């Protein structure tokens, strides 16, 4: 095959902006946003970057790749953290970026559904729901640039899982281009359809290895009439878990978020983004932030006053019970946003502080205090100068348990060895507590080999059978997940 002629033919089938070709002298700076991941850990080299503007153009690209056996890497906003949407370095994989598919196809307020193209950003989807007085509750720090197709392909979690579930629970239907270039569409928005295998669930969380999501019908909710947010100080994770149990009993479905932050991540925000960290100053004892801080949010269907009163009563009871030592309740939207900005700035502060070995793990919520204690003890015993940056979605058992290596492990070779050993410590404990090595970030390239070692053989056999059935040539996102 003459690859230049093949690219010429493909470009002729797309519009002028539909194919970016490095072989035609394209500047590396133009390609970098597509070929470099957010963590700057994975850098690839694409054969070309296809940017279809219609679903039919997506089908055209897929059919062309299938005919010539060219691997295809689907990509949304490229905000993933496990290298799942970056081509390898061979220069022989076609990158399929879907951000030009960004139309809101329709809103059905009576059915509480919204149908959108896969390239719509999460913020655009949220706004489309808000324009109709409704709520799409998926919320991520990257919502201004991540796309709904990528959110579904990775089954994104975020800060509202406790109340609304992951992206999977928020999706009622999909439109997918299959490995042959055929189009499977199921966008009706039905909440009940018991007619055989749920094909939608195969593609959600498959990380682009089974098909290309081009559109989705999403579940909407009425907007709450009141939303109260507070930051509470806890002396221990045991206290935080006790507070979570109390909050569930008091607030039930009104409890929409419950985020925990250890002292070190709060200190990093204070060091590198002091203006953002000021909202936590009221929790300090002397010059120290608390061992743990919990960001808790309650949504009310009645009123703002009702939301604040319920949350304030909860915090009062928790203070009397010794589960918290102090709390700060946001009294306006600006203060609420400041509290969330504190939580969402932790990854940026980590990035400024230095290299971290990152883990996106989950264990049963009841086991979190024991897991954190034992993991910390084992890491300190082996590397006394290492530091743990622990924060995350305590309400659903998902922690971002990140480890900063000792200063002497800064070289690439030493860091790689440290990462491997730290992973074993953390993941062995995760297994012991009945948890998972990836709660919301996915597998991608980063966790592929670890998955192969730790996933039950029967599960891997079924996963490979599904991959073979839906992508027999193995052209969709090869080397990811499996």
Kinemage of the C-alpha trace (Angstrom):
@kinemage 1
@onewidth
@group {chain A} dominant
@subgroup {mainchain}
@vectorlist {calphas} color= white
{ca unk a 1} P 0.000 0.000 0.000
{ca unk a 2} L 1.202 3.490 -0.868
{ca unk a 3} L 0.446 5.324 2.380
{ca unk a 4} L 0.715 8.757 0.754
{ca unk a 5} L -1.908 7.847 -1.838
{ca unk a 6} L -4.085 6.347 0.882
{ca unk a 7} L -3.932 9.581 2.877
{ca unk a 8} L -4.658 11.574 -0.287
{ca unk a 9} L -7.771 9.474 -0.899
{ca unk a 10} L -8.882 9.756 2.724
{ca unk a 11} L -8.388 13.515 2.745
{ca unk a 12} L -10.507 13.825 -0.398
{ca unk a 13} L -13.386 12.097 1.412
{ca unk a 14} L -13.246 14.581 4.316
{ca unk a 15} L -13.555 18.355 4.384
{ca unk a 16} L -10.401 20.549 4.197
{ca unk a 17} L -10.008 20.672 7.998
{ca unk a 18} L -10.707 16.976 8.395
{ca unk a 19} L -7.175 15.570 8.065
{ca unk a 20} L -3.972 16.901 9.610
{ca unk a 21} L -0.936 15.326 7.931
{ca unk a 22} L 2.556 15.420 9.467
{ca unk a 23} L 3.952 14.088 6.175
{ca unk a 24} L 3.065 17.428 4.567
{ca unk a 25} L 5.313 19.501 6.809
{ca unk a 26} L 2.811 20.081 9.577
{ca unk a 27} L 4.412 21.859 12.535
{ca unk a 28} L 5.029 19.613 15.580
{ca unk a 29} L 3.369 22.320 17.682
{ca unk a 30} L 0.108 21.688 15.816
{ca unk a 31} L 0.278 17.948 16.550
{ca unk a 32} L 1.406 18.163 20.177
{ca unk a 33} L -2.049 18.765 21.729
{ca unk a 34} L -3.190 15.514 20.119
{ca unk a 35} L -0.040 13.421 20.601
{ca unk a 36} L 0.922 14.348 24.187
{ca unk a 37} L -1.205 13.331 27.176
{ca unk a 38} L -2.227 15.709 30.001
{ca unk a 39} L 0.296 14.275 32.450
{ca unk a 40} L 3.029 14.591 29.784
{ca unk a 41} L 3.865 10.955 30.414
{ca unk a 42} L 2.977 9.569 26.975
{ca unk a 43} L 4.035 11.130 23.693
{ca unk a 44} L 3.152 9.471 20.392
{ca unk a 45} L 3.504 10.053 16.693
{ca unk a 46} L 0.394 9.704 14.566
{ca unk a 47} L 0.284 8.706 10.914
{ca unk a 48} L -2.255 11.527 10.582
{ca unk a 49} L -4.959 13.152 12.677
{ca unk a 50} L -8.473 12.680 11.329
{ca unk a 51} L -10.992 15.242 12.573
{ca unk a 52} L -14.383 14.280 11.129
{ca unk a 53} L -17.207 16.796 11.314
{ca unk a 54} L -20.077 14.340 10.767
{ca unk a 55} L -20.936 10.807 11.786
{ca unk a 56} L -20.767 9.766 8.139
{ca unk a 57} L -17.184 11.024 8.023
{ca unk a 58} L -16.389 8.919 11.098
{ca unk a 59} L -17.729 5.888 9.250
{ca unk a 60} L -15.629 6.804 6.226
{ca unk a 61} L -12.453 6.925 8.319
{ca unk a 62} L -13.211 3.625 10.053
{ca unk a 63} L -13.999 1.847 6.769
{ca unk a 64} L -10.808 3.152 5.189
{ca unk a 65} L -8.714 1.934 8.139
{ca unk a 66} L -10.447 -1.451 8.140
{ca unk a 67} L -9.807 -1.930 4.419
{ca unk a 68} L -6.056 -1.408 4.810
{ca unk a 69} L -5.534 -2.777 8.342
{ca unk a 70} L -4.507 0.562 9.846
{ca unk a 71} L -4.878 0.909 13.602
{ca unk a 72} L -7.143 3.697 14.807
{ca unk a 73} L -6.913 5.602 18.123
{ca unk a 74} L -10.187 7.341 19.142
{ca unk a 75} L -9.706 10.580 21.082
{ca unk a 76} L -11.964 13.153 22.726
{ca unk a 77} L -10.600 16.082 24.722
{ca unk a 78} L -7.351 14.218 25.530
{ca unk a 79} L -7.708 14.773 29.278
{ca unk a 80} L -7.242 11.124 30.290
{ca unk a 81} L -4.665 10.092 32.878
{ca unk a 82} L -3.697 6.573 31.749
{ca unk a 83} L -2.452 7.095 28.194
{ca unk a 84} L -5.596 5.680 26.622
{ca unk a 85} L -5.959 8.111 23.714
{ca unk a 86} L -2.374 8.684 22.573
{ca unk a 87} L -0.894 6.896 19.516
{ca unk a 88} L 2.290 4.915 19.874
{ca unk a 89} L 5.600 6.157 18.475
{ca unk a 90} L 5.508 4.155 15.245
{ca unk a 91} L 3.896 6.832 13.100
{ca unk a 92} L 1.584 4.144 11.697
{ca unk a 93} L -1.567 4.653 13.794
{ca unk a 94} L -4.306 7.046 12.709
{ca unk a 95} L -5.588 9.344 15.443
{ca unk a 96} L -9.360 9.910 15.291
{ca unk a 97} L -10.201 13.088 17.181
{ca unk a 98} L -13.946 13.678 17.639
{ca unk a 99} L -14.045 17.247 18.971
{ca unk a 100} L -15.597 18.584 15.738
{ca unk a 101} L -18.719 16.526 16.455
{ca unk a 102} L -20.147 19.007 18.937
{ca unk a 103} L -23.836 19.542 18.252
{ca unk a 104} L -26.625 19.315 20.817
{ca unk a 105} L -29.100 17.194 18.900
{ca unk a 106} L -32.093 17.720 21.141
{ca unk a 107} L -33.536 18.081 24.626
{ca unk a 108} L -36.687 16.302 25.816
{ca unk a 109} L -37.642 17.963 29.126
{ca unk a 110} L -40.682 15.757 29.638
{ca unk a 111} L -38.523 12.634 29.293
{ca unk a 112} L -35.648 14.243 31.210
{ca unk a 113} L -33.183 13.428 28.423
{ca unk a 114} L -30.607 15.201 26.302
{ca unk a 115} L -29.030 13.876 23.086
{ca unk a 116} L -25.610 15.206 22.090
{ca unk a 117} L -22.710 14.485 19.769
{ca unk a 118} L -19.724 12.758 21.357
{ca unk a 119} L -17.442 15.757 20.855
{ca unk a 120} L -19.499 18.101 23.045
{ca unk a 121} L -17.527 19.160 26.089
{ca unk a 122} L -18.939 18.201 29.462
{ca unk a 123} L -19.412 21.912 30.243
{ca unk a 124} L -21.435 22.297 27.027
{ca unk a 125} L -23.673 19.392 28.041
{ca unk a 126} L -24.156 20.863 31.514
{ca unk a 127} L -25.081 24.230 29.986
{ca unk a 128} L -27.550 22.676 27.543
{ca unk a 129} L -29.339 21.051 30.468
{ca unk a 130} L -29.238 24.269 32.487
{ca unk a 131} L -30.757 26.225 29.583
{ca unk a 132} L -33.876 24.085 30.062
{ca unk a 133} L -33.906 24.446 33.835
{ca unk a 134} L -32.494 20.932 34.279
{ca unk a 135} L -29.342 19.314 35.633
{ca unk a 136} L -26.770 17.001 34.088
{ca unk a 137} L -24.855 16.092 37.243
{ca unk a 138} L -21.589 14.617 35.963
{ca unk a 139} L -18.879 16.956 37.290
{ca unk a 140} L -15.111 16.786 36.677
{ca unk a 141} L -12.294 19.272 37.096
{ca unk a 142} L -11.609 18.987 33.337
{ca unk a 143} L -15.229 19.654 32.325
{ca unk a 144} L -14.264 22.622 30.148
{ca unk a 145} L -12.209 20.425 27.808
{ca unk a 146} L -13.137 16.758 28.329
{ca unk a 147} L -15.810 15.449 25.945
{ca unk a 148} L -18.907 13.415 26.685
{ca unk a 149} L -17.734 10.674 24.320
{ca unk a 150} L -14.511 10.353 26.286
{ca unk a 151} L -16.423 10.476 29.582
{ca unk a 152} L -18.531 7.524 28.448
{ca unk a 153} L -15.652 5.606 26.862
{ca unk a 154} L -13.837 5.744 30.210
{ca unk a 155} L -16.962 5.592 32.418
{ca unk a 156} L -15.909 8.798 34.173
{ca unk a 157} L -16.754 9.272 37.835
{ca unk a 158} L -16.191 12.691 39.367
{ca unk a 159} L -17.553 14.375 42.442
{ca unk a 160} L -21.286 13.534 42.224
{ca unk a 161} L -21.109 9.724 41.972
{ca unk a 162} L -22.385 9.365 45.541
{ca unk a 163} L -25.801 10.672 44.485
{ca unk a 164} L -26.030 10.241 40.700
{ca unk a 165} L -23.635 7.436 39.790
{ca unk a 166} L -20.894 7.253 37.172
{ca unk a 167} L -21.227 8.163 33.503
{ca unk a 168} L -22.697 4.692 32.917
{ca unk a 169} L -25.686 5.446 35.166
{ca unk a 170} L -26.217 8.777 33.400
{ca unk a 171} L -26.382 7.308 29.882
{ca unk a 172} L -29.618 5.921 28.444
{ca unk a 173} L -28.491 5.291 24.876
{ca unk a 174} L -25.572 5.400 22.456
{ca unk a 175} L -24.749 5.766 18.812
{ca unk a 176} L -21.604 3.827 17.860
{ca unk a 177} L -19.569 3.233 14.718
{ca unk a 178} L -18.453 -0.393 14.754
{ca unk a 179} L -15.183 -1.862 13.536
{ca unk a 180} L -16.666 -2.546 10.096
{ca unk a 181} L -17.870 1.036 9.708
{ca unk a 182} L -21.499 0.146 10.372
{ca unk a 183} L -23.632 2.444 12.552
{ca unk a 184} L -25.455 1.088 15.596
{ca unk a 185} L -27.913 3.612 17.017
{ca unk a 186} L -29.974 3.300 20.183
{ca unk a 187} L -30.772 6.869 21.246
{ca unk a 188} L -34.440 6.523 22.189
{ca unk a 189} L -33.950 7.485 25.835
{ca unk a 190} L -35.871 4.523 27.224
{ca unk a 191} L -35.421 3.678 30.882
{ca unk a 192} L -36.682 0.157 30.335
{ca unk a 193} L -35.693 -2.023 27.384
{ca unk a 194} L -35.365 -5.679 28.322
{ca unk a 195} L -34.650 -7.086 24.855
{ca unk a 196} L -31.473 -9.080 25.217
{ca unk a 197} L -27.881 -8.094 25.912
{ca unk a 198} L -27.328 -4.477 26.917
{ca unk a 199} L -24.974 -3.452 24.111
{ca unk a 200} L -24.704 0.069 25.494
{ca unk a 201} L -22.876 -1.211 28.549
{ca unk a 202} L -20.291 -2.977 26.393
{ca unk a 203} L -19.120 0.299 24.898
{ca unk a 204} L -19.266 2.405 28.053
{ca unk a 205} L -15.919 1.981 29.790
{ca unk a 206} L -14.344 0.122 26.854
{ca unk a 207} L -11.870 2.990 26.220
{ca unk a 208} L -12.352 2.988 22.465
{ca unk a 209} L -11.282 -0.635 22.054
{ca unk a 210} L -14.652 -1.936 20.787
{ca unk a 211} L -16.187 0.916 18.808
{ca unk a 212} L -16.322 4.690 18.355
{ca unk a 213} L -19.041 6.479 20.331
{ca unk a 214} L -20.475 9.273 18.162
{ca unk a 215} L -23.530 10.367 20.184
{ca unk a 216} L -25.334 9.692 23.441
{ca unk a 217} L -28.712 10.199 25.061
{ca unk a 218} L -28.176 11.294 28.644
{ca unk a 219} L -30.292 11.237 31.782
{ca unk a 220} L -31.248 14.638 33.237
{ca unk a 221} L -32.575 15.660 36.653
{ca unk a 222} L -34.577 18.583 38.037
{ca unk a 223} L -32.283 21.317 39.313
{ca unk a 224} L -32.174 21.506 43.126
{ca unk a 225} L -33.771 24.588 44.660
{ca unk a 226} L -31.079 24.831 47.291
{ca unk a 227} L -27.475 23.725 47.552
{ca unk a 228} L -25.438 23.965 50.753
{ca unk a 229} L -21.715 23.270 50.982
{ca unk a 230} L -19.371 23.042 53.958
{ca unk a 231} L -15.769 22.223 54.774
{ca unk a 232} L -15.338 20.212 57.980
{ca unk a 233} L -12.197 19.310 59.942
{ca unk a 234} L -11.677 15.739 61.189
{ca unk a 235} L -8.940 14.409 63.433
{ca unk a 236} L -8.974 11.025 61.683
{ca unk a 237} L -10.377 9.089 58.754
{ca unk a 238} L -12.448 7.118 61.271
{ca unk a 239} L -14.192 10.368 62.119
{ca unk a 240} L -14.698 11.161 58.439
{ca unk a 241} L -16.287 7.754 57.787
{ca unk a 242} L -18.519 8.185 60.847
{ca unk a 243} L -19.550 11.600 59.502
{ca unk a 244} L -20.375 9.982 56.147
{ca unk a 245} L -22.681 7.461 57.847
{ca unk a 246} L -24.369 10.274 59.769
{ca unk a 247} L -24.770 12.333 56.595
{ca unk a 248} L -26.363 9.437 54.735
{ca unk a 249} L -28.833 8.889 57.571
{ca unk a 250} L -29.687 12.600 57.897
{ca unk a 251} L -29.666 13.707 54.257
{ca unk a 252} L -30.380 10.504 52.307
{ca unk a 253} L -30.502 11.302 48.559
{ca unk a 254} L -29.832 14.965 49.343
{ca unk a 255} L -26.184 14.095 50.048
{ca unk a 256} L -24.591 14.801 46.672
{ca unk a 257} L -20.860 15.011 47.446
{ca unk a 258} L -18.475 13.894 50.160
{ca unk a 259} L -14.800 14.588 49.396
{ca unk a 260} L -11.878 13.935 51.760
{ca unk a 261} L -8.508 15.729 51.680
{ca unk a 262} L -5.500 14.878 53.819
{ca unk a 263} L -3.288 17.527 55.397
{ca unk a 264} L -0.469 17.174 52.850
{ca unk a 265} L -2.566 17.900 49.729
{ca unk a 266} L -4.073 20.893 51.548
{ca unk a 267} L -0.550 22.075 52.448
{ca unk a 268} L 0.507 21.758 48.806
{ca unk a 269} L -2.372 23.974 47.689
{ca unk a 270} L -1.474 26.474 50.429
{ca unk a 271} L 2.168 26.475 49.271
{ca unk a 272} L 1.599 26.793 45.538
{ca unk a 273} L -1.824 28.481 45.368
{ca unk a 274} L -2.160 30.411 48.649
{ca unk a 275} L -5.121 32.516 47.505
{ca unk a 276} L -7.145 29.387 46.779
{ca unk a 277} L -6.258 27.771 50.114
{ca unk a 278} L -7.453 30.714 52.224
{ca unk a 279} L -10.962 29.294 52.404
{ca unk a 280} L -9.561 26.565 54.696
{ca unk a 281} L -7.870 28.963 57.129
{ca unk a 282} L -10.797 28.841 59.556
{ca unk a 283} L -10.044 25.141 60.129
{ca unk a 284} L -6.463 25.724 61.254
{ca unk a 285} L -5.237 25.005 64.752
{ca unk a 286} L -2.391 27.420 65.204
{ca unk a 287} L -0.505 27.262 61.936
{ca unk a 288} L -1.596 23.716 61.036
{ca unk a 289} L -4.399 22.564 58.800
{ca unk a 290} L -6.414 19.595 60.157
{ca unk a 291} L -5.285 15.996 59.592
{ca unk a 292} L -8.317 15.580 57.313
{ca unk a 293} L -10.843 17.935 55.774
{ca unk a 294} L -14.163 16.875 54.294
{ca unk a 295} L -16.032 18.811 51.621
{ca unk a 296} L -19.708 17.956 51.969
{ca unk a 297} L -22.628 19.110 49.855
{ca unk a 298} L -26.379 18.821 50.332
{ca unk a 299} L -28.965 19.530 47.624
{ca unk a 300} L -32.562 20.305 48.596
{ca unk a 301} L -35.729 20.125 46.520
{ca unk a 302} L -37.337 22.729 48.809
{ca unk a 303} L -35.220 25.881 49.194
{ca unk a 304} L -31.772 27.292 49.859
{ca unk a 305} L -32.695 27.994 53.473
{ca unk a 306} L -33.794 24.385 53.883
{ca unk a 307} L -30.537 23.074 52.391
{ca unk a 308} L -28.417 25.221 54.717
{ca unk a 309} L -30.487 24.395 57.800
{ca unk a 310} L -30.265 20.641 57.198
{ca unk a 311} L -26.508 20.754 56.632
{ca unk a 312} L -25.956 23.007 59.633
{ca unk a 313} L -27.952 20.615 61.847
{ca unk a 314} L -25.871 17.696 60.586
{ca unk a 315} L -22.619 19.485 61.360
{ca unk a 316} L -23.857 20.411 64.835
{ca unk a 317} L -24.667 16.795 65.629
{ca unk a 318} L -21.301 15.647 64.248
{ca unk a 319} L -19.499 18.240 66.377
{ca unk a 320} L -21.312 17.037 69.499
{ca unk a 321} L -20.398 13.428 68.635
{ca unk a 322} L -16.724 14.303 68.207
{ca unk a 323} L -16.668 13.285 64.534
{ca unk a 324} L -15.522 16.755 63.467
{ca unk a 325} L -13.611 19.474 65.320
{ca unk a 326} L -14.698 22.493 63.288
{ca unk a 327} L -16.614 23.400 60.145
{ca unk a 328} L -17.118 26.282 57.742
{ca unk a 329} L -20.436 26.622 55.914
{ca unk a 330} L -20.511 28.533 52.609
{ca unk a 331} L -23.040 31.351 52.797
{ca unk a 332} L -23.101 32.316 49.115
{ca unk a 333} L -22.220 30.912 45.697
{ca unk a 334} L -18.821 32.585 45.659
{ca unk a 335} L -17.830 30.857 48.892
{ca unk a 336} L -19.191 27.560 47.609
{ca unk a 337} L -17.101 27.839 44.443
{ca unk a 338} L -14.038 28.674 46.554
{ca unk a 339} L -14.423 25.432 48.520
{ca unk a 340} L -14.697 23.392 45.333
{ca unk a 341} L -11.761 25.239 43.810
{ca unk a 342} L -9.677 24.155 46.814
{ca unk a 343} L -10.493 20.508 46.127
{ca unk a 344} L -9.982 20.754 42.365
{ca unk a 345} L -6.622 22.527 42.639
{ca unk a 346} L -4.916 19.626 44.407
{ca unk a 347} L -3.777 17.907 41.151
{ca unk a 348} L -2.280 21.197 39.914
{ca unk a 349} L -0.454 21.699 43.196
{ca unk a 350} L 0.886 18.141 42.984
{ca unk a 351} L 2.145 18.812 39.481
{ca unk a 352} L 4.008 21.901 40.679
{ca unk a 353} L 5.449 20.092 43.706
{ca unk a 354} L 7.071 17.357 41.613
{ca unk a 355} L 6.708 13.857 40.248
{ca unk a 356} L 4.170 11.600 41.935
{ca unk a 357} L 3.371 7.914 41.574
{ca unk a 358} L -0.390 8.102 41.175
{ca unk a 359} L -3.027 5.569 42.137
{ca unk a 360} L -6.757 5.768 41.453
{ca unk a 361} L -7.944 3.025 43.785
{ca unk a 362} L -11.174 2.065 45.503
{ca unk a 363} L -11.907 -0.125 48.503
{ca unk a 364} L -15.116 -0.499 50.526
{ca unk a 365} L -15.681 2.749 52.398
{ca unk a 366} L -15.616 0.946 55.743
{ca unk a 367} L -12.087 -0.297 54.968
{ca unk a 368} L -10.601 3.071 53.990
{ca unk a 369} L -9.144 4.009 57.411
{ca unk a 370} L -7.397 0.634 57.733
{ca unk a 371} L -6.160 0.721 54.129
{ca unk a 372} L -4.703 4.216 54.472
{ca unk a 373} L -3.043 3.376 57.799
{ca unk a 374} L -1.468 0.145 56.567
{ca unk a 375} L -0.370 1.538 53.215
{ca unk a 376} L 1.247 4.523 54.929
{ca unk a 377} L 3.073 2.295 57.395
{ca unk a 378} L 4.435 0.005 54.690
{ca unk a 379} L 5.562 2.869 52.460
{ca unk a 380} L 7.252 4.678 55.341
{ca unk a 381} L 9.015 1.491 56.436
{ca unk a 382} L 10.571 1.062 52.991
{ca unk a 383} L 11.038 4.718 52.044
{ca unk a 384} L 11.069 6.944 55.156
{ca unk a 385} L 11.415 10.103 53.063
{ca unk a 386} L 8.475 9.362 50.761
{ca unk a 387} L 5.239 11.325 51.192
{ca unk a 388} L 1.630 10.313 50.575
{ca unk a 389} L -0.785 12.762 48.975
{ca unk a 390} L -4.190 11.247 49.680
{ca unk a 391} L -7.541 12.770 48.708
{ca unk a 392} L -10.647 11.816 46.812
{ca unk a 393} L -14.223 10.679 46.710
{ca unk a 394} L -14.649 9.175 50.167
{ca unk a 395} L -18.402 8.907 49.677
{ca unk a 396} L -17.986 6.183 47.049
{ca unk a 397} L -14.737 4.649 48.331
{ca unk a 398} L -12.465 6.082 45.616
{ca unk a 399} L -9.153 7.591 46.729
{ca unk a 400} L -6.406 9.239 44.726
{ca unk a 401} L -3.560 7.739 46.700
{ca unk a 402} L -0.414 9.344 45.326
{ca unk a 403} L 3.139 8.794 46.543
{ca unk a 404} L 5.985 11.283 46.146
{ca unk a 405} L 9.318 9.432 45.984
{ca unk a 406} L 12.348 10.379 48.092
{ca unk a 407} L 14.578 13.032 46.562
{ca unk a 408} L 17.153 10.411 45.564
{ca unk a 409} L 14.639 8.697 43.276
{ca unk a 410} L 14.349 11.617 40.873
{ca unk a 411} L 16.239 10.114 37.913
{ca unk a 412} L 14.157 8.346 35.288
{ca unk a 413} L 15.589 4.891 36.029
{ca unk a 414} L 15.312 5.244 39.805
{ca unk a 415} L 11.792 6.657 39.544
{ca unk a 416} L 10.688 3.757 37.366
{ca unk a 417} L 11.989 1.266 39.932
{ca unk a 418} L 10.331 3.168 42.787
{ca unk a 419} L 7.035 3.332 40.897
{ca unk a 420} L 7.027 -0.412 40.291
{ca unk a 421} L 7.733 -1.198 43.951
{ca unk a 422} L 5.281 1.387 45.311
{ca unk a 423} L 2.602 -0.004 42.993
{ca unk a 424} L 3.104 -3.462 44.447
{ca unk a 425} L 2.695 -2.174 47.990
{ca unk a 426} L -0.460 -0.239 47.184
{ca unk a 427} L -2.107 -2.756 44.861
{ca unk a 428} L -1.362 -5.744 47.087
{ca unk a 429} L -3.203 -3.966 49.894
{ca unk a 430} L -6.030 -2.996 47.549
{ca unk a 431} L -6.434 -6.675 46.662
{ca unk a 432} L -6.354 -7.644 50.339
{ca unk a 433} L -9.201 -5.225 51.078
{ca unk a 434} L -11.303 -6.385 48.120
{ca unk a 435} L -10.774 -3.223 46.082
{ca unk a 436} L -9.841 -2.204 42.539
{ca unk a 437} L -6.677 -0.743 41.022
{ca unk a 438} L -8.679 1.686 38.875
{ca unk a 439} L -11.871 3.296 40.136
{ca unk a 440} L -12.492 5.997 37.538
{ca unk a 441} L -9.387 6.713 35.411
{ca unk a 442} L -9.517 3.471 33.438
{ca unk a 443} L -6.746 1.151 32.274
{ca unk a 444} L -5.266 2.618 29.085
{ca unk a 445} L -1.566 1.854 28.737
{ca unk a 446} L -0.675 2.680 32.327
{ca unk a 447} L -2.518 -0.163 34.081
{ca unk a 448} L -2.740 -2.727 31.261
{ca unk a 449} L -0.027 -5.076 32.530
{ca unk a 450} L -1.191 -4.732 36.130
{ca unk a 451} L -4.722 -5.631 35.045
{ca unk a 452} L -3.421 -8.755 33.311
{ca unk a 453} L -1.697 -9.822 36.541
{ca unk a 454} L -4.567 -9.107 38.919
{ca unk a 455} L -7.824 -9.614 37.016
{ca unk a 456} L -9.275 -13.130 37.383
{ca unk a 457} L -8.377 -15.298 34.343
{ca unk a 458} L -12.042 -16.007 33.656
{ca unk a 459} L -12.776 -12.282 33.395
{ca unk a 460} L -9.843 -11.710 31.030
{ca unk a 461} L -10.969 -14.610 28.836
{ca unk a 462} L -14.447 -13.118 28.477
{ca unk a 463} L -13.036 -9.652 27.803
{ca unk a 464} L -10.789 -11.007 25.047
{ca unk a 465} L -13.713 -12.895 23.510
{ca unk a 466} L -15.756 -9.684 23.372
{ca unk a 467} L -12.820 -7.812 21.816
{ca unk a 468} L -12.364 -10.539 19.183
{ca unk a 469} L -16.079 -10.557 18.345
{ca unk a 470} L -16.457 -6.779 17.950
{ca unk a 471} L -12.999 -5.887 16.593
{ca unk a 472} L -11.647 -9.035 14.897
{ca unk a 473} L -8.787 -7.168 13.212
{ca unk a 474} L -7.724 -5.605 16.509
{ca unk a 475} L -7.565 -2.137 14.970
{ca unk a 476} L -9.414 -0.117 17.637
{ca unk a 477} L -6.996 1.316 20.216
{ca unk a 478} L -4.583 -1.640 20.196
{ca unk a 479} L -2.476 -2.138 23.305
{ca unk a 480} L -5.000 -0.487 25.605
{ca unk a 481} L -6.895 -2.344 28.342
{ca unk a 482} L -5.883 -5.794 26.991
